[in-house]
């Protein structure tokens, strides 16, 4: 429909144009002022242009030659999340509670690593693989939304069993290096954490731990109680605090790091650490991809458009543009020889105007592409480094690594090593020690990454003396810091062991004679004061099964059923005799009340009750 309209418009325009020339120019001057073009050539140009326009419309329709099934191939790593879902994670010292904060941190991890295989282990008194390693992150999000404190039936917190299950799961992948991310409040009541950490280290599993909660702690809520607080078997209120020692031990033994919650730099530091792990190729999702054929129509359309314009253009006008195009093709511009492009940002950096240089580089980067953009990021990192904004410097130098020039890559690795060193030093020497405590674990993680970048710079250029010297200095400081950490941990272990030994000695003021008597009384059976056979069950002893074995208490069939004593037919209970001071009406009313109460007594049922563990939170 559109093409006939265009053709009609072309005919009418051609006729109107001829009439205007006849009115404007006299017939005797027309050969001198007008260079007439061939009418056939003009109509051929119109026809070619219309055909090109038709082909463009067909190409925009998106023609294809069927579909093909394609399997995505991605390079990623194995990450396993161990999430604590015990009752202590319901404490409200995190907003709204610890479990909600853990769920938010796990979702942030999913966003940070979109191309990696991630699995989820939930643990309390026992661990369970909630989601195997997969790249289907939508399914993982649904799993995270369903996690709560009632996910697993057994109470408590067995961190060792969770680590062992994670190690077995990651071993089955066959990869040499894997990562385990533990999100917990650090409370564990069962198992040996040190053995679990050693097993993980031998299996090549790096553990990154994040502690949730606070040292001040909070009561654990329980909606079943009147005051809304959980109580243990003895009826005491349960108060939970963050225990970072086991989490720090796991991270230290396996080469990872520990952080308090999902702070500002949690995802960034985790991303930098996980980048050091080996990647492997794996098959992704299968998708049905159309086989496009639009270029079959678009390329001829472009050629026809060019031909149409050439047919409708006088040849003497094409001479100058053709010569210019030939000059551009034959004499391309040379590549930039310097490391940083000559820009206003580079000049500001050379003059020492670092803040102006940072703003100028940001503006220039937004407009740049390719190799030039990577070099501008190098200048941005230098300006941020001089301003001691090491976080921005790290981001800029990381972008500069995308350059193809080995010299730019070498400088970016060297600058990343220096920036990571000072970033780690800030964790040891915070600006405000009263508000921010020193964090040696973060410093160790940053310095390890710095050593890796110094090694990369030397791999590109072994003659880089500055990188070699800085690497040796950082390695020496890292070894000293790790030695100090080990000494502090040994001192803490000795103090903890001494405190446990003091608690195990008991009350020194207790009379030894009294304790011996209590032990003897506990070992003796209850004496039968009424002289009856102690083997027969008694009505006045409702807790007669306390001395029996565990198997007999838990098995209701093995225990003898308690039966009411039998009475002889026609006999009356002792209270059935009339009293001296009561009237016949009072006597009848009392007998009816006693018989009514006797009939209303419920039958005893021996229902086995599950015995709560000492610590099921």
Helices and strands as residue ranges (DSSP letters): H 2-24, H 30-33, H 39-60, E 64-76, E 78-84, G 87-90, H 98-112, E 117-123, E 127-134, H 137-146, H 159-171, E 178-184, H 193-202, E 205-211, E 218-219, E 239-240, H 245-254, E 258-260, H 266-274, E 280-292, H 295-311, G 315-317, H 318-330, H 344-350, H 354-367, H 370-386, H 390-400, H 406-428, H 440-460, H 465-504, H 512-523, G 544-547, H 550-554, G 574-576, H 584-600
